[in-house]
């Protein structure tokens, strides 16, 4: 049963009960006594809530009692929210107009009727609470017990210095690093050096420390070694006593701290010691300082090793760089598991157990504790069915007393304050390994009231603190940061996810990949991942009637082809706080949303809705509205200013939206406003931004040509918006006012000076000739990213652009008049405040540079000596359509990625492309859209010996490749697409370096290519070969079958000369992924394919004569995904398909006969596929659509060209 997290919910209810809004409205409507009774009863229960939550882990009866209390508490929260909502709707300024017309959705227009119904609701809640209060007497809870951060002695973890592991896997490097650091610390002048090891529970921090502690070099180095298990109780007296006793001293009858510490100093005096403080949980700096003050020996070279799960503690205690313990590698995980699970058994005699064991190890996710627990459990099990049971079980189903996984993680969980526990546990709503957006999860917490308000900090800031706490404590991991260093997303380790789900049980539920599951009626948070049209009618039936539902999440955009319509009744739940429903499946405003009176969060991004009705403003509790990329949206409600609780409004990408609602400046709570469209009329002008000084993150201010005076621009008050870190300013490019606007644009932009905290600036469509003074001086010292786009009248870039110390990303696009990227004369004649040092490094921190559509750009720099001083950190360079550049590239010493596009007149590229005398570090090179490029010189690749990826695309006259290409000893990826090559001459490839490095070869849309060379067989490391749209290709070299490393093969689309697939395909024994298509004359698959026993995914597309799949398909025992696209004459599936138990996904699109036979429950072939969890077919009635063509569905096929990102991030 799930843990009942009630205390934080009761705190929320008390806060709502005592809010001025509820108190005033309750008194005005005659509910004072009812509300007082509700508060009194809740107070009686609340007095003992912390003791009850502590005892629920050992008493099922207590857990049941808390679960009942939680249900009633949620109902009480809804009732109080009804009060608050009605109070908001009673405000005079919103009692009329459109809102009044929809009041029947929210309130009872007859005050007597309203009082009667609300009184009945309160009475019902109080009666249930009275029953619960009476029942609590039998548990003898202690009252007044405060929330603590310790657990009982029975649960406390104890460790010692003895190494209990016969062998430690995957920690040799960690051990060596720590030992070297300890031994090298001998001559340190510091009295004590403190080394902290941190990481999530179960990683082996204690084991690693034990190994270090007992290393011979450490034993010889220190005169005294002391080991103390601190655990959760950081008691100074206890720890001092433990240190004395571990050092061989006696405490005797000493009971006071001072004499104990004196004795400790005597023991340590004059000795170099090593102290291990294992498993530290204390976050109190003062407590740590008190203990540290007693640890002085009078000699240098002393060391302390601290182990902790919490990064914050590690940073607080350490004096040396932190050591974060990572997960075990795949190989080390398997070695550890194999030793434990197989013991003395010979692994080669148990091939099936090995395959199952490898899957189990993957599930453990590199956590040694989990691997040891499961490996030890399976040591005594020989039957395959027992191993399968463990593989298919969730971690919490493994008995706790046999493994210790959940108890270990629960210990971390119990140390969290109640509101952190709730915030962590609700994250089980996301699937395993899901990349969770940080801002989204904070809004999830806000919408459900999980973030406590302290009256001083914004809710968003408190939410960020909660997130950081959970990250520091290793509940979250793998944070992904943006270019400014801000965390954008994170993941949960599988074991942490298991822990969260074991706590929430049926309160959180996820439906994944089209799998039909019965939704628990008590679910409060429901998510649906990768929904498919076939399941929606069942989904509607399951979701209808979920009375407790509080948040609903669609975790992937629903494509219109996959959507069959969600019933409005399915989501008209009065308790819903959060509705996340992105995707183009929504064409018009869902009317049921009007009834969601409690709604705090609404996301309809990427939908096709055209307007929000005026009645939308009745959603008075709404905090977050996300409409980004609703390209059809042309109108917002005119009275949005009355939605006083709105904090986040994202309308970025709403390209059809022409103006803002009136007087948006009245929304004082706004913290996020992604886009503001400047209008000409009162209430829509730029001065509406004047008082919105708490806006944070990014804002785009559009249509600045509507700003008629610099005085009005100044009223936007951008200089005082200190929380904005990203600003976009844009003018409409196709204006008809010509030169009249030049000076006006200059004055307006001068008045839009942002705060100095700004990190990112985007300017587009600016019509001035000169840039403002705040871009010429060092007035934006924190600028990290800058984009200048279509500033077509500017002849020079801002004068000090090359001197900005933190600038890392620079994009210059469509600046027609710029001839020189940087010149010491870039500043205007009157700008003499900054003297430019000719020897100073230009663009000292820039890592990425994009230059695009600059027809007059001739050179990089003018008037500054020493081209070597430019862009010392530049790692990524993209140059598109800059045909006038005389010198292509200066000698960039750090360049890793280079993209060259649109040099339409170039017939060749210089041999010394990078202008460097030494070998370049270039790793990624893409040459694109050079229609006259005929050849590359043979020395072209001489200076790029480190190249890993080469792509040559849209070079139609390029007929051959230089032989030097095959000598690239590190090249891993080669993509030749839409080129005129007629052959791939690979003479001498068997001796070339490429044969041992290339892992991916893509040849796409090369219409003149007639054959592939036999030398392909020498690519001994090739894993992927993709051949598509090569219409003159008549055969495949038979020697390809000898490439035993080949794992993925694509042969499809317009291979007119290739009539069938070769039989030797079955000899590619390592194949796991096969895509074949466009074989219109192929009537059957090659028999040899039945030998591809490792094949996991098979895609067959556009094979018009293929009538059925072979019976031998059951031989593909590893097949998990089967996709059939555009085979209109395929009429049946083999009977043996139902024996293929590994098959998890079946997609059949554009095969009308076969799809009819596979209809759920009634199709003739349904019994063959009923066991497959995820089945996708074409939307109903799609074949009746006039002009139906399968080509519409090409987007559903996997495209190898987009399956991997070959460019690094900087």
N, C-alpha and C positions, 0 to 999 in steps of 0.2 A: 504494500500500500504506500501511496505517496506521503511524503512529509507534509504536514499542514502548516503552511506559513501564514499565521494569522496576526501576529503582533503588529507587523507593518501595516496590514489592512485596517486594523483597529485604529492605529494612529491616523491613517487617512480619514477614517470616518469621524473621529473626534475633531480633526481639523475642519471638516465640512460642517459638522454640527455647530461649531463655534464661529463660523464665518459670519461676518456682518450681514451678508446677503441673505443667508438662511434665517438668521435670528430675526432680522427686521421683517422679512416677508412672513415668517411663521407667526410672529406676534400680530401682524396686520390681518392675517387670515384666521386668527383664532386657534393656532396650533401650539401655543406655548406649553401647555401641560403635556401634550403628547410628546413633544420634543424633549422636555425635561425628563419624562419617564424613560424614553429611549436612552438618553445619556446616562441616567442613573443605573439602569440595568447593564449597559455596556461597561460602566465603570466597575461594577461589582465583578464582572467576569475578567476585565482587564487586569485587575489587581493580582491575579495569579497566572496570567497568560504565559509569562516567561518560564515559570516552573513547569507548566504543562507542556510547553514545547520541548523543554529539556527531557521530560520523562517519556515523551511519545516514542522514542527510539527503543524503549524497553517494554512498553505496554501497548498492546493492540487496542485495548479499551480506551485509553487516553487518545490514541491516534484517531479512533472513530469519533470520539467526543469533539476533538478539534476540527475534524472534517465537517461535522454537522454545524459547528459554530461558524466555520468559514462560509458555508452555503448561506446561512442567515445573514452574515456580515455583508456578503456581496449584495443581497437583496436590500439591506439597509442602505448601502451605498447608492443603489439605484433610486431609492425613495428620496434620499437627500438630494440627489442630482436632479430629480424631478422638481423639487422645491426651488433649487437654484436656477434651473432653466426657466421655470415659470416667472421667477422674480426678474430675470433678464428681459423676458418678453413683455413684462408689465411696464418697462421704462417708457415714459411719455414719447421719447423721440422715435420709438419703433412701433408704437401701438397702431399706427395707421398704415395706409398704403398696402403694398404687396404683402408685407408680413402679416397684416391683419387678415388677409384673405386665406392664409394657410394656417391660421391659429388653430383650426380644428385638428390639425395633425398633432399638436403639442399639448393643448390645454383644453379644459372644459369651459366653454364661454359662459356658462352659468356658474357663478361663484359658489352657489350652494351645492351644485353637483360636484364641483371640484373639491370642496371641503369634505363632502361625504366620501368620495372615492379615495382621497388621500388619507383621511382618518382611518378608513378601513385597512389600507395598506400598512400604515404605521402600527395599528393595533395587532395585525397579523404578525408583523415582525417582532413586536414586543412580546407577544404570547410565546412565540418560538424561543426567544431569548430567555424568557422566564423559565421555560422547561429546561433549557441548557444550563442556566444558572443553578437550578435546583439539583440537576444531575451531578454537577461538579463537586458537590459536598462529599460524595462517596470516594473521591480520589484524594482527599486531604492535601490539596495543594497548599504550598506555602505562599502567602500573600506578600506583596512588596518585594519579591525577588527581582533584582535588576538583571538585565541582559548581561551575560558574562562572556568572556572569551577563553574559558578553560573547560576542560572535560574532566571526568572523574579519574581517580587513580587507576581504576580498572581498565580504562581506555587509553591511558597514557603509554606512549611508545618509549621503550628503553633500548639504548644501544651501548655497545662497548667497543674497545679498541681492537678486539680480536678479529682477525680476518676469518669469516665463516665460509667464504666461497673458495672452492678448490682452484678455480680459475676465473679471472675477470676478463670479459670480452669487450673489445672496442674502446678501452680506456687507457691504452698504452701511452698515447700522445698526451692525454690529460695528466696522467701520472707523472710523466717525465717533465712536463712543463712546471708542475707545482714543486716537484722535488728539486729541480734546478734552481727555482726561485728561492726556496727555503735555504738551500745550502749556500747559495750566492749571497745570502743576507748576513753572512758572518761579520763583515766589516761595516755593517750599517751603523750610522751614527744615531739612528732612532732607537729609543729604548725598546719599543715594540712595533713590529710590522704586522698588519692585519690583512689576511688574505680571505676573501669571501667566495664561496662556491654556492651558486643558486640555480634553481630549476624546479620544475613541477615535481610533485610527489611520485615516487616510483622510478626515478631516473638512475638511482644508484649513487647519490651524493655521499651517503654514509659509507658505502662499500669502497668508493674511490678514496675517501679520506682514510679508511682503515688500511688500505694498501700503501698509501703514502706514509702513514704513521709508522708502519712496520718495515719500511724500506731500510736496507742496511746503511745507506748513506745518511738517512735522517737519524737513525739510531746512534750512529757514531758522532754526528754533528752536535746533537743537543745533550746536555748533561741531565736534563730533566724533561720527561714527557708526561703530559697530563691529558686525560680524556674525560670530558663531562658531557653527559646527555642533558641538554637544557630543557628540551620539550616545551610545552606551552606555558608553564608557570615560571616566569622569570623573577624568582624570589632571591634577593641578594644574599640573605642568610643561608638559604639552602644551597645556592651555588658556591658561596665561599666555603661552606662545610665540605661540599663535594670536591672542590679543587684541592683543599687541604688533604682530604683522605686519599684522593687519586694520586697525590704527590708523595704519599707514604707517611704523612703526618697524622697526628691525633688531635681531635677537637676536645675530647674529654668532656668536662662539665661546662664548657663555655656555652653561654646562651645568648650573649649580646654580640652585636655586629662588630663593634670596635675592637674588643680583644681578639675576635676571630681574625679580623683583617691584620692585626699586629702579628699574630702567629703566622699568617700566610706570608707576610713580608719577610719574616725570619726564614721561612722555608725557601723562598725564592732568592734571597739575598746572595749576590755574587754568582749566580748560576744562569747559564744560557738555557732557556726553556722553550718548549713547544707546547702550546695549549690548544686543544681542540674543543670548540663549543659546538656541539652537534645539535641540529634540529632547533634552531632559534626562531621564535615567533614574536618576540618583544619588539614593538615599534617605538617605545618610549626612549628618547635620547638621554634623558636625565638618569634613568635606571642603568643604562649602559655605561654612562660616564662614572657613576658611583662604583660600579664593579671594576672598570678599567683603572681607576685611580689606585686600587689596591694591588695591581699587577705590575709592580716595579721591582726590578732585581738589582739595579745599580750597574748593570753591564749592558752593552749593546748586542744586537743580533737576535733578540727574542722574537718569536713569531706566534701568532694566533691564527688558526684556521677556523672560519665560521661556515657552517652549512645552514642554508635556509631555503624555503620555497618562495620567499618574497623578495623581489628585486629591491624594493624600497628599503628593507632591512639591510640587505647587502651593501647598498650605497651608504647607508647611515654608519655602518660599522667599519667598512674597509678603508685602509690607507693605501692599498695597492690596487691596480686594475682588477676589475671583477672577472670571475671565471664562470661563464654560463655553461652548464652541462647540457649537451645536445642529446637528441635521440640517437639510438644505436643505428648503424647502417643496416642495410638489408642483409649483407653477408654476415655481419656480427650477430644480428638478431637470429639468423638461421643457425649459426654455430652454437649459440647458447641454447636455443630450443632443442636442437638435435642431441646435444649432450644430455639434457634432462629427460626428454621424451623417449629417446631410443635406448639410452643407457648402453648396455652391452650388446643390444640387438644390431645386427648388420642391416644398414639402411637399404642396401641393394636388394634385400629379400622382401622389402615392403614398399614397392613402388607406389601403390595407391595411397598408403599412409603418408608418404613423402609429399605427394600432390596436395593432400588435404592439409598436412602440416604447414606447407608453404602458405596456403590461404589463411590459416590460423595466425601465423606469424605476421602476415600483412595486417590482420585485424588488430594486432597488439600495437601497431604503430611505432615500433622502436622503443617501447617502454620496458626496461628489463624486469620490473616487478611483475608486469602482466605476463611476459614471456615465461618467467620462472614459475609463476602460479599455474599457468595452463600446461606448460611442459611437464612440471612435476605431477600434475593430475593425470596426464596421459601416459606416464611411464608404466603404469600398471594396467593399461587397457590395450588389448591386442586387436579387438574387433573394429573393423572399419566403421560399423554403425555407431560405435561410441565416439569415434573421432568426428564423424559427420555431425553428431549431436552437438558437440562443442563448437564446431565451425558455424553451425546455423543458429546457435543460441546467442542472445544478447549477453553482454558481460554480466549484467546484474542477475541473470538466471543461474550463474555459477554459484554454488553454495558459498556463503561468505566465510564460513569457518574452514574452508578448504583452500582459499587462495589469498585472502587479504587485500584484493584489489580495491573493492568498494570501501572497506573500512579505512584503508590508507587515504583514499581520496575524500571520504566523508570527514576525516579529521580536518583537512583543509577547509572543507565547507562549513564545519561547525564553528570555525574561528571567525567567520564573517559576521558582521552586524546583520540584523534581520533584513534591512532594506537591500543590502548587497546580495544576500541569499536569494531574495525574490528576483532581483535583476538577473542574476546568473541563471537561476533555474528556468526562467521563461525563455531563455535562448535555446532550449531544446525544441522550440518550434521550427528551427531551421534544420534541414537535413545534415547528415554527417558530411564533413569535408566541404561544406558550403562556404563560400566566401561572403562573409557578413559585412555589410556596410556600417561603419561606426555611427554615422549620423542617423541611419535608419533605426538601429537598435536603441539609440538614445531617445528617439521619438516614440518607439514602442514603449519604453519605460514611462515616458511622459504621458502618453495617451492613457495608460492604465493606472496612473497615479502612484507609480512605484518610486518616484523621485521625491524625497522629502524636501519641503521648502523651509529654508532657514531665514527667510525674510530679508536677507542681505545679498545673496548671490542669485543670478538668473538660474532658472531651472536647467538651461542648457549647460551652464558651467558646473552645476552640481552633477549633472549627468556625465560630463567629461571626467570629473573627479572619480565617480563610481567606475567608469570604464577603466581609467588608469589604475585604480585599485585592483580590479579584477585582472588586468594585464600584468601588473607587478607580481601578483600572487600566482601567476601561471594558469589561471582559469581560462584565459584567452592566450592565443599564440599566433605566430606568423603574421605580425602586423605589416601591412603594406602601406608605404608612405608615398605621398605625392612629391613633386619636385621641390616643394618648400619644406619638406620634412614633416608634414602633418600626416598623422595616421588616417588612412582612408578606409581600410577594411582589415579584417582579421579572420581567424578560424578558431575552432575549438578542437582540441585533440579528441579522438574517438572515445577515449576513456572518460574524459570530462563530459562529453556529450552523453555518454551512458549514465554518468552520475546525475546530470541534470534531468534526464528523462526518468530515471528511477525515482527522483524526488517528485516530479510533476505527474508521472503516470498518465492518467487519462485526461488531465487538464490541458495538456498540449498534445496535439495529434497532427501528423503530417501524412498526406496522401501523395505518393510519388509515382512518376512515370506511368500514369494511367492505370495503376493497379487499383482494383475495386476492393475497398475495405469497409467494414462496418464502422461508422463513426460513433464513438462513445457518446451517450446522451449528456454526460456531465462535462464534455469538453468545453473549455473556455477560450482556447487559442487554437485556431485551425489554419493550417497552411496546405497549399496544393502546389506541387512542383511538377512542371512539364505536363500540363493538362492536355488531353486530347478530346476531340469532339465525341468520340464513340461513348465516352463514359459520362457525359454531362447529364444525361437524363437520369442515370442512376445516382449521380452526385446530387442532383436536385432533391431526389427522394431521401437521400441520407441526411442532407443538411437541414431540410425542412423540419422544424420542431426542436432545434437546438436552443432551448430557452436560455442557457447559461453563456452562450457565445459572446465573447468580448472583443476578440480581434480575429480578422480573417485576412489571410495573405495569399495572393497569387505570386509565386516566387519566380515566375518566368513570363515574359510577355506572351500573350495569346495571339497567335496569328489568325486572321479572319478565316483562313481555310480550315482551321482546326476547331473553330468555335461553333457550337450548335445552340447556344443560348442558355443562359442561366435564368431560372425562374425568378421573377421579382419576389415571390413569396419566400424564396429560400433564404433571403438575407434581410428581411424586414424584422430583425430581432431588436427589441427595445433596449437590450443591454450592450449593443455593439459600440465599442469605443474606437476601433481602428478598422479601416477598410482599405486594403491595398489591392487595387484591381487594374494594373497597367495593361496596355496592349490595344490593338486596333479592333478588338472584338466589340467594343462599345461604340455604337454609332450615334446614339442620342442619349440625352440625360436620363439616367435611371430614376423613375419617379419614386421608387421605394425609399430612396435615400432621404426624402423629406421626413420620413417617419423615424429616422435614426437620431432621436433627440439627444442621446448621450455622446454622439460622435465627436471625437477629438482629432482624428487623423483621417484624411481622405486622399488617396492617390489614384488618379485616373490618367496618369501620364501616358503618352503615345496613343491615346484614344482618338476617335474620329468625331467626337462631339463638336457641335458648332456653336453652342451657346450654353451658358448657365442661366437658368430662369431666375427671375427676381425673387421667387420664393426660396431660393437657395440660402438667403441671408437669415432664414429662420434657424439655421444650424448655429445657435448662439454659443455652443461649447467648442466649436471647431478651433483648434490650435494650428493645425498644419493642413495646407491645401497644396497638393502637387499636381500641376497640370502641364509639366514640361513636355515639349514636343507634341502638343496637341495642335497639329498644323492647320486643322479646319476651324479651330476656335476663333470666333470673330467678335464675341461680346461677353463681358463679365457683368454681373448685376450692378446696377447703378448705385445701390445703397450698401455696398460692402463696408463702408466706413462704420456701420453699426455693428459689425462683427468684432466686438471689442476684445475678444480673447484670442484673435488671430495673431500668431507669432511667426509663422513660416508661410510664405506665399511664393511658389516657384512657377512662373509662367514663361521661363526661358524656352526659346524655340517655338513659341506660338506665333508663327509668321503671319497669320491672317488677322491677328489682333491689331486694331488700328489705334486704340486709345485706352487710357486707364479709366476706371470708375472715378466719380467725383470725390474730391477731398480725402484721398487716401492718407494724407498727412495726419488725420485724426486717429489712426490706428497706432496708438502709443506703445502697444505691446510688440509691435513688429520687430523681429530680430533678423529675419531673412526675407529679403525681397530681391529675387534674382533678376528681375527686369522692370524697368520703368520707362514707359513711352511718353515722351514729352508732348503735350498738346498745346493748342493755342488759346483754349478757353479757360476761364476762371475755374479753379478746382482741379485742373488737369495739367497745370504748368509745372515747371521744374521746382518752383518754390514749395510744392507739397512735400519735398524731401527735407525741408528746413529743420524740423524738430525730430526727425527720425535718426537720432544720433547714436542709437544702440544697434543699428544695422551691423551685421557681421558677415564675414565670408566674402562673397562676390556679388556685385551688382552691375548690370548692364543698363546704361542710360542711352536710350535710342531717340532718333529724330531730333537731334540737337539743333537742326536748322529751324525748328519752331521757337527757339529761344531768341527773342528779338533784341535783348540788350544785355550787356555784361552785368548790369545791376541785378537783373533777374537771375542770371546764372550764379552770381555770388550768393543769392539767397538759398541755393541748394545746400550750402554749408558743408561742402565736402571736406574742408580743411579740419573740421571738428569731428569727423566720423572716424574715430581712432580704432574701431574694431574691424573696419573693412580692410581686408588684405588683398583684394583683387577688384579692379575697376575697369570697366569697358565703356568707352565713350564713342558714340558713332553718329555720323551724319548720313542722310540719304544720299547715295552717290548720284542718282539720276535727277539732280535738281535742275530747274530751268532758269535759275536766277543768275547764272553765269558769274561774271567777275564781281558783281555787286556784293557777293557774300564773302569775298576774300578777307577784307578787313574785319567784317563782323565776326567771322569764324575765329580770327586771331584774338579778338577781344574777349569773346565768349570762353575760349579755351584758357586764356590767361586767368579768367575769373573762376575756373573750375579746379583750382589747385587742390590736390588731395592731401590727406594727412601724411606725415613723414613715415608712418608705419607701413605704408603701402608696399606690397611685395610683387604685385603683378599689374601691369598696365597694358591695355589694348586700345589703340586709336584706329578708327576706320572712317574713311570718307571725309576726313578733315580737308577743308577747302582753303586753308591759309597757306602762305608761302613760308613764313617763319614759324618756328615752334615757340611755345611760351617760355618765359624766363625760368619757370620752375623745372623745365627740362634741360636748361642750359647750365644751371649750377648744380651743386651737390645738395639739392633740396629733397631728393628721394634716395637717401643713402641705403635703404633696405631693399631696393628694387632687385628682384631675382629674375623676373621674366618680363619681356617686353615684346609687343607685336605692333608694328606700324603697317597698316594695310590701306591701300588705295588713297594715300595722301598725295594725290597726283600732281599738285602744284609745287610741292616742296622740292627744292633743288639740292638741299643738303640735309643730312641727318643731324639730330641734335648734337651740339658741339662736344658735350662731355659724355656722350654715349659710350665711347671707348674707354672711359676712365672709371665707370661705376664699379666699385670694388666687389660687389656681391652678385652682379648680373651673371646669370648662368644660361639663360635661354633667350635667344634673340631671333625674331622672325621679321623679315622685311619683304612685303608683298605688294606688287602693283604700284610701285613708286616710279612713275615713268621718267621723271626728269633727273633722277639721281645718276651721276656718272661715276662718282668715287665713293666707296664705302666709308672711308675715313680720310679726313684731311685736316691738317692743323688749321686750315682756314674755314672750317665748317661754321664757326661762330660768325654772327653778324658783325658789321663794322662797329656797332656801339657796344658790343659785349667784350669788355676788356678786364672783367673782374677775375678771370681765370687764365693764368699763364700756363700754356701747355709745354711740358718738358719733352723735348724730342726724343730723349732716351728712355722715357717711361714705357713700360709694357702696355700695349693696347689690348683691351678686352681681356683683362687678366684672369677672370674666373669663368668666362663663357665656355659652356660644355656642348651646347647644341646651337647650330646656326642654320636657318632656313632662308634662302634667297629665291624669290619667285617672281616671274613676270616683271622683270626690270629690263626693258629693251635697250636702254642707253647705258647700262652699267658697264664700264670699261675696265676698271682696275679695283684693287683692294685698298690701296693706300696711296696717298700723295703727300709729299712734302715732309715725311717723317723718315729719318734715317733708320736703317736696320730692320728689314722685313722679318728678321728672326724674332723680333719682339712682339709679334702679333699672335693672339689666340694661343697661349702656351698650354691651355687645358682643353682645347677643342677636341671633343671626342666624336661628334656626329655632325656631318655637313650634308645639306641637301641643296642642290642648285637646279632650279627648273626654269626653263625659258628665259635665259639671260644671254642672248645670242651675240652681244657685242663685247663680251669679256675677252680682253687681249691676253691676259695671263690667267691661265685657268686656276692654278692653285699655288699659293705660297708653300713653303716647306713646313707643314704642320707636323710637329713632332709627336703629338698625342692622338692623332686621328685614328679612330677605330672603324667608323662607318661612313661611307661615301655614297651618295645618291646623285646621279647626273641624269637630267631629263631635258628633252626638248631643244637640243642643239640641232635644229633641222637642216642646217647647211653643212654640217661637219661630215666629211667623208672618212675621216680617220681620227684617232685620238693620239696625242703625243706619247712617245715611248716612256719618257720620264713624266708621267702624269702628275706625280706629287711633288716634283721639283726638288727631290731630296737626293743627296749624295749617298745616303746610307739606307739600309733596308727599312721600310716603313712598318709600323705596327698595325697597319690597316687589316681589319678582320672581315669586314662586310662591304661588298661593292655591288651596286646595282646601276646598270646602264639602260636607260629606257627612252623610247620615243625619239629615236634618231634615224629617220627614214632613209637618209642618204649614206649612212655609215656602211662602207663596203668592206673594210678590213681593219683588223687590229694588228699593229706591228708585232713582230716576233719578240721584241724586247719589252713589250707592254707589261708583261707580268714579272719582269726581272726584279723590280723593286718591291713587290708585294708578296714575298715568300711566306708571310704569316697569314695569308688570306684563308678564311674558313668558309665563307659563303660568297658565291658569284651568281648574279642574275643578269641575263641579257634579254630584254623584253622589247618588242615592237621595233625591231631593226630589220625591216623587210628586205633590204638589199645586202645584208650580211650573209655571205654564202659559205664562209668557212671560218674555222677558229684556228688561231696560231698553235703550233706544236708545243710552244712553251707552256701552254695551259696545262698539259699533262704532267708537267714537272713540279706542279705545286704540291709540296709534300704534306701540307696540312689542310687542304681543301676538303670540306665535308659535305657541302651542299652546292649543286650545280643546277641552275634552272635556265633552260633555253626555251623561250616562248615567243611565238609570232615573229619568227625570223625566217630568212630565205635559205637557210642551209639545206643542201641536198644530201649531205652525208656527214657522219662524224668520223673523221680520219683519226684513228687512235694508234697509229703505227708506233711500235715499241712500248706500248702501254704496260706490258708485263714487266718492264724494267723501270718504269717511271714511278715517281713518288706518289702520284695520284692513286695508284692501284691499292695502296695500303691505307688511304685516308678517307676516300669518298664513301659516304654513307647514304646520301640521297641524290638521286638523279631524276629530274623532271624534264620531259620534252613535250611541249604543248603547242598546238596550232602552228606547226611547221609544214605547210602544204607541199613543199618540194622534197621533203625527206622521203627517200625511197627504201632505205635499208638502215639497219643498225649494225655496227661492226661486231665481228666475232670476238674481238678483244674484250668485250664487256665481261667475259668470264674471269678476267684478271682483276676485276674490282672485288677483291676478296672480303672487303668489309661492307659492301653495299647492303643496306637494309631496306631501302625504299626505291622503287622504280615506277614512275608514273608516265604513261604514254597516252596522250589524248589528242584528238583532232588532227591527226597526220594522215590525210586522205590518200596519199600515194604509197603509204607503207604497205608492202605486200606480204611480209613475213617477219617472224621474230627469230633471232639466232637461237638454234637449238642449244648452244653452249650456255645459255642463261640458266639452264637447269642445274649447272654445276656451281652456281653461286649459293652455297648453303647458308650464307648469312642473310639472304633475302627474306624479309618478314612482311613487307607490304608491297602489293603490286596492283597497279591500275592500268587497264587496257580498255578504252572506251571512246565513243563518240566519233562518228565520221571516219572510221578506219575502213574506207570502202574497198581497199585492196586486200584487206585481211579478212578472209571469208569465215574462218573458224578458229577456235582455240586449239593449241597443240596438246597432244596427249601427255607430253613431258611435264606439264604443269604439276602433276602429282609427285614429281621428284623433288619439289621445293619443300623439303621436310620442315623448314622453320617458319613457313608461311602462317601468319595469324590474321591477315587482313587482305581480302581480295575484292576488287571492284572491276566488273566487266560490263560492257555495254556497247550498243550500236552494232551488234552482229545480226543483221536482219535476216541472214540466210542460215543461221545456226538453229538446228532443230533440237539439239540435245547438248547437254554438258559433256565434256570429255570424261570418259570412264576413269582416267587416271586421277581425277580430282578427289576420288574417294579415299585416297591415301593421305590427304592433308589433315591428319588427325589433330594438329595443333591449331587449325583454323578457328578463329573466334568470331569473325565478322565476314559475311558474304553479301555483296550487293550485286544484283543483276538488273540492268536497265536497258530499255529500248531494244529488245530482241523479239521482233514481231512474229517469227515462226516458232518460237519456243512455246510448246503446248503444255508442258508439265515439267516438274522436277523429278529427278530419278529416285528410285526406292533406296539406292545406296546412300542417300543423304544421311541416314542414321549412322553411317560410319564416321561422320564428322563429330566426334564425341566431345569436342571442346567448343562447338559452335554456340555462341550466346546471342548473336544478332543476325537476323536474316531480313534483307530488304529487297523488295521487288518493285521496280518502277517502270511504268509504261510498256508492259508486255500485254497488249490487248487481247491476244488469243490464248493466253495461259488459262487453262480451264480447270485444273485440279492440283491438289497437293498430294504428295505420297502418303500412304497409310502409315508408313514407318516414322513419319514426322512426330507422331504422338509418343514415340519411344525416346525422342531426343530431349531428355530432361534438363539438359544444360541451357536450352533455348529460353531466353528471358525477354527478348524483344522481337516482334514481327511487324514490319511495316509493308503494307501492300497499297500502292497508290497508282492510279491510272491503269488498273487491270479490272475492267468492269465485270467480266465473267467470273473471275476468281473471287472478286470481292463479294459478289452475290452469294457464292457458295460458302463464304466465310462469315456470313452474318451471324451475330451473336445469338446463340441458342437455336436458331431455326435453319441455318445454312447446312448444306449437305456435308461440308468439310469442317463444320464447327467442332465436332468431336476430336478432330485431329489436332486442333490448336487450342482447345479449352484450357490446357495446362499452362499456357504461356502467360506470364503476368502482364506484359504490356503489349497491346495490339493496336496498331494505327491503320486506318483505311481512309479513303477519300471521304469528304463530307457528304452527307446524304443529298441526293438530287443533283449532284454536281454534273452528272452525265446528261441531265436534261437541259443544262445550260446551253443556250444557243452559241455555236462556235467553240464548243469545248475543245481544248487542245492540251495534250499532256505537257507541252512545253511550259505551260504555266507552273508546272510542278517541278521544274528543274531546280528551283531553289531548295527543294527538299533533299536533293542528292548532295552527298558530301563532296566538297571541292578540295582536292589536296592542296591547291595553291593558297588556301586560306587556313589550313589546318595548323600551321605553325608560324610563330612570329620569329622571323630571322634577323630582326634588327634589335639591338640591345637598347635598354632604357638608361638614360643618363640623368 
